[in-house]
Amino acid sequence: MPPASTPVLRAVAAADVPAIAAIYAHHVRFGLASFEEEPPPAGEIARRMTDVTDRAMPYLVAELAGAIAGYAYVSPYRTRSAYRFAVENSIYLAPGREGQGLGTRLLEGLIARCEQGPWRQMVAVIGDSANHASIRLHERLGFRPAGRLEAVGFKFGRWVDSVLMQRPLAGTGPG
C-alpha cells in the first residue's frame, strides 16, 4: 500500500457521491470552472455519475489519506451521433488540494483510459480564460488551443470566457 501522501487513483464508487458533491458545490459557489450557479444536490450528482459510468466512460477519484482529494471524468462532447468519438473532460479538486499534482494525475488517468476505448478526440472546455493553471495543465498533457468563446457566461456579476482546447487520442474508432 502506498504511503498516505501518495494519491490513489481509482474508479468512482457510489460511496464517493457525498465527497464529490461537496467538492463540486465549492467550485459552483466560489469558482468559474463550472458555469452552474446553484450546486446540485447529491442525488443529481449521483444521476450524472451513473450517466457517465453507464456509458462505460472513465470516472476517476484521487484518494489521499483516506479522503477524496479530487475527481475527473469524461462525458460525450456533444450528443449528436457524429460526435460519438469525442469526449469532454472535467476535473475538480478539493479546496486546498491545488498545486499538488493531483490534476495532472487525474487527467493522465483519463487520457490513458480513453486511449483504450473508441474515442479519438478529448476536448477541454475551460471556464474563464484567466484559469491559467487549468490551461497550463492541459497544454502540458498535449492539448492545443482550439478557440475562445468570449463572454459566453455571466457569473459573479461579470462576463466570463470559455477556452476550448483539444487533444487527439489513440482510440480505436473508425478511420
Accessible surface in RSA format (square Angstrom, percent):
REM  Atomic radii and reference values for relative SASA: ProtOr
REM  Chains: A
REM  Algorithm: Lee & Richards
REM  Probe-radius: 1.40
REM  Slices: 20
REM RES _ NUM      All-atoms   Total-Side   Main-Chain    Non-polar    All polar
REM                ABS   REL    ABS   REL    ABS   REL    ABS   REL    ABS   REL
RES MET A   1   224.81 116.4 141.23  93.5  83.57 199.0 114.16  97.1 110.65 146.6
RES PRO A   2    62.70  45.7  46.25  42.2  16.45  59.8  53.07  43.8   9.63  59.8
RES PRO A   3    91.46  66.7  77.93  71.0  13.53  49.2  90.04  74.3   1.42   8.8
RES ALA A   4    71.11  65.4  52.34  80.8  18.76  42.7  62.02  87.3   9.09  24.1
RES SER A   5    95.20  80.4  69.79  93.1  25.41  58.5  53.37 113.7  41.83  58.6
RES THR A   6    52.60  37.4  47.57  48.2   5.03  12.0  32.93  44.2  19.67  29.7
RES PRO A   7    20.98  15.3  18.57  16.9   2.42   8.8  18.57  15.3   2.42  15.0
RES VAL A   8    57.33  37.7  54.16  49.0   3.17   7.6  57.33  49.8   0.00   0.0
RES LEU A   9    36.39  20.3  16.24  11.6  20.15  50.7  16.24  11.4  20.15  54.2
RES ARG A  10    70.86  29.8  66.02  33.7   4.84  11.5  49.85  68.1  21.01  12.7
RES ALA A  11    71.77  66.0  60.14  92.8  11.63  26.5  60.14  84.7  11.63  30.8
RES VAL A  12    20.41  13.4   2.91   2.6  17.49  42.1   2.91   2.5  17.49  47.4
RES ALA A  13    45.92  42.2  38.85  60.0   7.07  16.1  45.92  64.7   0.00   0.0
RES ALA A  14    80.26  73.8  65.28 100.7  14.98  34.1  65.62  92.4  14.65  38.8
RES ALA A  15    90.98  83.7  59.96  92.5  31.02  70.6  71.28 100.4  19.70  52.2
RES ASP A  16     8.45   5.9   7.31   7.3   1.14   2.7   1.14   2.7   7.31   7.3
RES VAL A  17    12.74   8.4  12.74  11.5   0.00   0.0  12.74  11.1   0.00   0.0
RES PRO A  18    89.17  65.0  80.83  73.7   8.34  30.3  83.57  69.0   5.60  34.8
RES ALA A  19    35.81  32.9  26.25  40.5   9.56  21.8  34.28  48.3   1.53   4.1
RES ILE A  20     1.04   0.6   1.04   0.8   0.00   0.0   1.04   0.7   0.00   0.0
RES ALA A  21    14.43  13.3  11.64  18.0   2.79   6.4  11.98  16.9   2.45   6.5
RES ALA A  22    65.31  60.0  49.75  76.8  15.56  35.4  57.84  81.5   7.46  19.8
RES ILE A  23     9.09   5.2   8.04   6.0   1.04   2.5   9.09   6.5   0.00   0.0
RES TYR A  24    16.93   7.9  16.93   9.6   0.00   0.0   8.62   6.5   8.31  10.2
RES ALA A  25    12.99  11.9  12.73  19.6   0.26   0.6  12.86  18.1   0.13   0.3
RES HIS A  26    59.03  32.3  56.71  39.4   2.31   5.9  33.55  34.6  25.48  29.6
RES HIS A  27    31.10  17.0  30.61  21.3   0.48   1.2  24.19  24.9   6.90   8.0
RES VAL A  28     0.79   0.5   0.00   0.0   0.79   1.9   0.00   0.0   0.79   2.1
RES ARG A  29   132.42  55.6 116.71  59.5  15.71  37.4  35.74  48.8  96.68  58.6
RES PHE A  30   142.71  71.4 113.05  70.0  29.67  77.2 116.04  70.4  26.67  76.3
RES GLY A  31    19.50  24.1   0.00   N/A  19.50  24.1  19.42  53.3   0.08   0.2
RES LEU A  32    23.38  13.0  17.31  12.4   6.08  15.3  17.31  12.2   6.07  16.3
RES ALA A  33    40.34  37.1  22.12  34.1  18.22  41.4  22.76  32.1  17.57  46.6
RES SER A  34     7.51   6.3   3.11   4.1   4.40  10.1   4.95  10.5   2.56   3.6
RES PHE A  35    73.02  36.5  50.29  31.1  22.73  59.2  51.00  30.9  22.02  63.0
RES GLU A  36    55.00  31.6  47.00  35.6   7.99  19.0  35.66  69.0  19.33  15.8
RES GLU A  37   111.85  64.2  91.85  69.5  20.01  47.6  26.08  50.5  85.77  70.0
RES GLU A  38   136.31  78.3 129.29  97.8   7.03  16.7  58.94 114.0  77.38  63.2
RES PRO A  39    33.01  24.1  15.12  13.8  17.88  65.0  15.12  12.5  17.88 111.2
RES PRO A  40    16.76  12.2   5.02   4.6  11.74  42.7   9.72   8.0   7.04  43.8
RES PRO A  41    98.62  71.9  87.09  79.4  11.53  41.9  98.49  81.3   0.13   0.8
RES ALA A  42    46.96  43.2  39.39  60.8   7.57  17.2  39.67  55.9   7.29  19.3
RES GLY A  43    54.51  67.2   0.00   N/A  54.51  67.2  40.89 112.2  13.62  30.5
RES GLU A  44    46.89  26.9  42.01  31.8   4.88  11.6  18.89  36.5  28.00  22.9
RES ILE A  45     9.65   5.5   9.27   6.9   0.38   0.9   9.27   6.7   0.38   1.0
RES ALA A  46    32.94  30.3  32.45  50.1   0.49   1.1  32.91  46.3   0.03   0.1
RES ARG A  47   136.00  57.1 128.27  65.4   7.73  18.4  74.63 102.0  61.36  37.2
RES ARG A  48    78.11  32.8  75.39  38.4   2.72   6.5  40.08  54.8  38.03  23.0
RES MET A  49    15.03   7.8  14.77   9.8   0.26   0.6  14.70  12.5   0.33   0.4
RES THR A  50    61.02  43.4  60.77  61.6   0.25   0.6  41.27  55.4  19.75  29.9
RES ASP A  51    58.72  41.1  53.05  52.8   5.66  13.4  10.45  24.6  48.26  48.1
RES VAL A  52     6.52   4.3   6.52   5.9   0.00   0.0   6.52   5.7   0.00   0.0
RES THR A  53    56.64  40.3  40.81  41.4  15.83  37.7  32.25  43.3  24.39  36.9
RES ASP A  54   115.76  81.1  79.19  78.8  36.57  86.5  29.17  68.7  86.59  86.4
RES ARG A  55   118.29  49.7  94.33  48.1  23.97  57.1  32.90  45.0  85.39  51.8
RES ALA A  56    85.36  78.5  59.76  92.2  25.60  58.2  71.05 100.1  14.31  37.9
RES MET A  57    19.88  10.3  13.08   8.7   6.81  16.2  13.79  11.7   6.10   8.1
RES PRO A  58    16.92  12.3   6.06   5.5  10.86  39.5  16.51  13.6   0.41   2.6
RES TYR A  59    13.20   6.2   7.90   4.5   5.30  13.8   2.44   1.8  10.77  13.3
RES LEU A  60     3.23   1.8   3.23   2.3   0.00   0.0   3.23   2.3   0.00   0.0
RES VAL A  61     0.00   0.0   0.00   0.0   0.00   0.0   0.00   0.0   0.00   0.0
RES ALA A  62     0.00   0.0   0.00   0.0   0.00   0.0   0.00   0.0   0.00   0.0
RES GLU A  63    46.75  26.8  45.27  34.2   1.47   3.5   7.10  13.7  39.65  32.4
RES LEU A  64    14.19   7.9  13.28   9.5   0.91   2.3  13.90   9.8   0.28   0.8
RES ALA A  65    75.40  69.3  38.00  58.6  37.40  85.1  48.18  67.8  27.23  72.1
RES GLY A  66    67.53  83.3   0.00   N/A  67.53  83.3  28.30  77.7  39.23  87.9
RES ALA A  67    55.16  50.7  49.66  76.6   5.51  12.5  55.16  77.7   0.00   0.0
RES ILE A  68    24.91  14.2  12.04   9.0  12.87  31.0  12.04   8.7  12.87  34.9
RES ALA A  69     1.06   1.0   0.33   0.5   0.74   1.7   1.06   1.5   0.00   0.0
RES GLY A  70     0.00   0.0   0.00   N/A   0.00   0.0   0.00   0.0   0.00   0.0
RES TYR A  71     4.62   2.2   4.62   2.6   0.00   0.0   1.28   1.0   3.35   4.1
RES ALA A  72     0.00   0.0   0.00   0.0   0.00   0.0   0.00   0.0   0.00   0.0
RES TYR A  73    46.62  21.8  46.62  26.5   0.00   0.0  13.04   9.8  33.58  41.4
RES VAL A  74     0.00   0.0   0.00   0.0   0.00   0.0   0.00   0.0   0.00   0.0
RES SER A  75    27.96  23.6  27.96  37.3   0.00   0.0  14.02  29.9  13.94  19.5
RES PRO A  76    35.44  25.8  23.37  21.3  12.07  43.9  23.89  19.7  11.55  71.8
RES TYR A  77    42.58  19.9  37.23  21.2   5.34  13.9  12.75   9.6  29.83  36.8
RES ARG A  78   118.96  49.9 111.32  56.7   7.64  18.2  33.81  46.2  85.15  51.6
RES THR A  79   128.08  91.1  97.06  98.4  31.02  73.9  72.68  97.6  55.40  83.8
RES ARG A  80   186.58  78.3 177.64  90.6   8.94  21.3  59.12  80.8 127.47  77.3
RES SER A  81    83.53  70.6  70.82  94.5  12.71  29.3  44.11  93.9  39.41  55.2
RES ALA A  82    90.44  83.2  62.08  95.8  28.37  64.5  66.33  93.4  24.12  63.9
RES TYR A  83    94.86  44.3  92.04  52.4   2.83   7.4  48.93  36.8  45.93  56.6
RES ARG A  84   144.03  60.5 123.26  62.8  20.77  49.5  61.22  83.7  82.81  50.2
RES PHE A  85    47.54  23.8  46.30  28.7   1.24   3.2  46.60  28.3   0.94   2.7
RES ALA A  86    15.95  14.7  14.52  22.4   1.43   3.3  14.52  20.4   1.43   3.8
RES VAL A  87     0.00   0.0   0.00   0.0   0.00   0.0   0.00   0.0   0.00   0.0
RES GLU A  88    38.60  22.2  38.60  29.2   0.00   0.0   2.11   4.1  36.49  29.8
RES ASN A  89     9.97   6.9   3.22   3.1   6.75  16.3   0.00   0.0   9.97   9.6
RES SER A  90    22.67  19.2  16.98  22.7   5.70  13.1   6.83  14.5  15.85  22.2
RES ILE A  91    33.77  19.2  12.42   9.3  21.36  51.5  12.42   8.9  21.36  58.0
RES TYR A  92    20.90   9.8  19.13  10.9   1.77   4.6   4.87   3.7  16.03  19.8
RES LEU A  93    25.35  14.1  23.98  17.2   1.37   3.4  23.98  16.8   1.37   3.7
RES ALA A  94    15.40  14.2  15.40  23.8   0.00   0.0  15.40  21.7   0.00   0.0
RES PRO A  95    70.76  51.6  51.02  46.5  19.74  71.7  52.42  43.3  18.34 114.0
RES GLY A  96    58.66  72.3   0.00   N/A  58.66  72.3  36.59 100.4  22.08  49.4
RES ARG A  97    71.18  29.9  71.18  36.3   0.00   0.0   3.92   5.4  67.25  40.8
RES GLU A  98    99.72  57.3  84.67  64.1  15.05  35.8  56.80 109.9  42.92  35.0
RES GLY A  99    86.94 107.2   0.00   N/A  86.94 107.2  42.80 117.4  44.14  98.9
RES GLN A 100    91.68  51.3  56.43  41.2  35.25  83.9  39.51  84.1  52.18  39.6
RES GLY A 101    37.98  46.8   0.00   N/A  37.98  46.8  30.75  84.4   7.22  16.2
RES LEU A 102     2.54   1.4   2.09   1.5   0.45   1.1   2.09   1.5   0.45   1.2
RES GLY A 103     8.43  10.4   0.00   N/A   8.43  10.4   5.96  16.4   2.47   5.5
RES THR A 104    32.52  23.1  31.24  31.7   1.28   3.0  24.92  33.5   7.60  11.5
RES ARG A 105    88.68  37.2  87.54  44.6   1.15   2.7  35.61  48.7  53.07  32.2
RES LEU A 106     0.00   0.0   0.00   0.0   0.00   0.0   0.00   0.0   0.00   0.0
RES LEU A 107     0.00   0.0   0.00   0.0   0.00   0.0   0.00   0.0   0.00   0.0
RES GLU A 108    78.06  44.8  72.23  54.6   5.83  13.9  28.28  54.7  49.78  40.6
RES GLY A 109     6.79   8.4   0.00   N/A   6.79   8.4   6.31  17.3   0.48   1.1
RES LEU A 110     0.00   0.0   0.00   0.0   0.00   0.0   0.00   0.0   0.00   0.0
RES ILE A 111    12.51   7.1  12.51   9.3   0.00   0.0  12.51   9.0   0.00   0.0
RES ALA A 112    53.89  49.6  47.29  73.0   6.61  15.0  52.96  74.6   0.93   2.5
RES ARG A 113   101.42  42.6  93.53  47.7   7.89  18.8  35.25  48.2  66.17  40.1
RES CYS A 114     0.00   0.0   0.00   0.0   0.00   0.0   0.00   0.0   0.00   0.0
RES GLU A 115    47.49  27.3  40.86  30.9   6.64  15.8   4.42   8.6  43.07  35.2
RES GLN A 116   151.06  84.5 122.27  89.4  28.78  68.5  45.29  96.4 105.77  80.2
RES GLY A 117    12.86  15.9   0.00   N/A  12.86  15.9  12.85  35.3   0.01   0.0
RES PRO A 118    54.65  39.8  54.65  49.8   0.00   0.0  54.65  45.1   0.00   0.0
RES TRP A 119    20.02   8.0  20.02   9.7   0.00   0.0  15.09   8.0   4.93   8.0
RES ARG A 120    85.08  35.7  83.77  42.7   1.31   3.1  21.79  29.8  63.29  38.4
RES GLN A 121    57.49  32.1  57.49  42.0   0.00   0.0  25.93  55.2  31.56  23.9
RES MET A 122     0.00   0.0   0.00   0.0   0.00   0.0   0.00   0.0   0.00   0.0
RES VAL A 123    17.43  11.5  17.43  15.8   0.00   0.0  17.43  15.1   0.00   0.0
RES ALA A 124     1.42   1.3   1.42   2.2   0.00   0.0   1.42   2.0   0.00   0.0
RES VAL A 125    53.12  35.0  33.45  30.3  19.67  47.4  33.45  29.1  19.67  53.3
RES ILE A 126     9.40   5.3   5.63   4.2   3.77   9.1   9.40   6.8   0.00   0.0
RES GLY A 127     4.97   6.1   0.00   N/A   4.97   6.1   3.04   8.3   1.94   4.3
RES ASP A 128    18.20  12.7  18.20  18.1   0.00   0.0   0.83   2.0  17.37  17.3
RES SER A 129    31.72  26.8  23.36  31.2   8.35  19.2   6.48  13.8  25.23  35.4
RES ALA A 130    61.25  56.3  45.94  70.9  15.31  34.8  47.98  67.6  13.26  35.1
RES ASN A 131    43.34  29.9  36.34  35.1   7.00  16.9  12.53  30.1  30.81  29.8
RES HIS A 132   104.13  56.9 102.29  71.1   1.84   4.7  67.49  69.6  36.64  42.6
RES ALA A 133    68.20  62.7  58.51  90.3   9.70  22.1  60.82  85.6   7.39  19.6
RES SER A 134    25.33  21.4  20.93  27.9   4.41  10.2  13.96  29.7  11.37  15.9
RES ILE A 135    29.18  16.6  29.18  21.7   0.00   0.0  29.18  21.0   0.00   0.0
RES ARG A 136   130.01  54.6 129.38  66.0   0.63   1.5  53.90  73.7  76.11  46.1
RES LEU A 137    18.64  10.4  18.64  13.3   0.00   0.0  18.64  13.1   0.00   0.0
RES HIS A 138     5.59   3.1   5.59   3.9   0.00   0.0   5.59   5.8   0.00   0.0
RES GLU A 139    85.52  49.1  70.19  53.1  15.33  36.5  23.50  45.4  62.03  50.6
RES ARG A 140   153.03  64.3 117.25  59.8  35.78  85.2  76.07 104.0  76.95  46.6
RES LEU A 141    30.60  17.0  24.52  17.5   6.07  15.3  30.04  21.1   0.56   1.5
RES GLY A 142    45.75  56.4   0.00   N/A  45.75  56.4  31.74  87.1  14.02  31.4
RES PHE A 143     8.20   4.1   0.00   0.0   8.20  21.3   0.01   0.0   8.20  23.5
RES ARG A 144   131.42  55.2 130.73  66.6   0.68   1.6  57.65  78.8  73.77  44.7
RES PRO A 145    94.31  68.7  81.85  74.6  12.46  45.3  82.03  67.7  12.28  76.3
RES ALA A 146    49.07  45.1  12.80  19.8  36.27  82.5  21.63  30.5  27.43  72.7
RES GLY A 147    35.27  43.5   0.00   N/A  35.27  43.5  31.02  85.1   4.26   9.5
RES ARG A 148   132.71  55.7 106.55  54.3  26.16  62.3  30.33  41.5 102.38  62.0
RES LEU A 149    83.37  46.4  81.02  58.0   2.35   5.9  83.37  58.6   0.00   0.0
RES GLU A 150   119.59  68.7 100.49  76.0  19.10  45.5  26.75  51.7  92.84  75.8
RES ALA A 151    48.59  44.7  36.78  56.8  11.82  26.9  36.90  52.0  11.69  31.0
RES VAL A 152    80.07  52.7  45.27  41.0  34.80  83.8  51.07  44.4  29.00  78.6
RES GLY A 153     7.40   9.1   0.00   N/A   7.40   9.1   7.40  20.3   0.00   0.0
RES PHE A 154   105.86  53.0  88.39  54.7  17.47  45.5  88.39  53.6  17.47  50.0
RES LYS A 155     5.42   2.6   4.83   3.0   0.60   1.4   5.42   4.9   0.00   0.0
RES PHE A 156   109.25  54.7  68.97  42.7  40.28 104.8  83.63  50.7  25.62  73.3
RES GLY A 157    62.70  77.3   0.00   N/A  62.70  77.3  28.09  77.1  34.61  77.5
RES ARG A 158   110.36  46.3 106.76  54.4   3.61   8.6  54.79  74.9  55.57  33.7
RES TRP A 159   154.58  62.0 137.40  66.5  17.18  40.3 114.07  60.8  40.50  65.7
RES VAL A 160     1.51   1.0   0.09   0.1   1.42   3.4   1.51   1.3   0.00   0.0
RES ASP A 161    21.69  15.2  19.57  19.5   2.12   5.0   1.89   4.4  19.80  19.7
RES SER A 162     7.75   6.6   7.75  10.3   0.00   0.0   0.77   1.6   6.98   9.8
RES VAL A 163    16.22  10.7  16.22  14.7   0.00   0.0  16.22  14.1   0.00   0.0
RES LEU A 164    34.19  19.0  34.19  24.5   0.00   0.0  34.19  24.0   0.00   0.0
RES MET A 165     1.15   0.6   1.11   0.7   0.04   0.1   1.06   0.9   0.09   0.1
RES GLN A 166    43.60  24.4  43.60  31.9   0.00   0.0   1.09   2.3  42.51  32.2
RES ARG A 167    48.77  20.5  48.77  24.9   0.00   0.0   2.75   3.8  46.03  27.9
RES PRO A 168    79.62  58.0  75.84  69.1   3.78  13.7  76.00  62.7   3.62  22.5
RES LEU A 169    10.75   6.0   0.00   0.0  10.75  27.0   2.17   1.5   8.58  23.1
RES ALA A 170    74.43  68.4  50.89  78.5  23.54  53.5  62.76  88.4  11.67  30.9
RES GLY A 171    14.37  17.7   0.00   N/A  14.37  17.7   0.00   0.0  14.37  32.2
RES THR A 172   105.23  74.8  74.62  75.7  30.61  72.9  67.93  91.2  37.30  56.4
RES GLY A 173    12.22  15.1   0.00   N/A  12.22  15.1   2.58   7.1   9.63  21.6
RES PRO A 174    92.73  67.6  68.50  62.4  24.23  88.1  81.20  67.0  11.53  71.6
RES GLY A 175   109.30 134.8   0.00   N/A 109.30 134.8  60.53 166.1  48.77 109.2
END  Absolute sums over single chains surface
CHAIN  1 A     9113.5       7009.2       2104.3       5275.3       3838.2
END  Absolute sums over all chains
TOTAL          9113.5       7009.2       2104.3       5275.3       3838.2
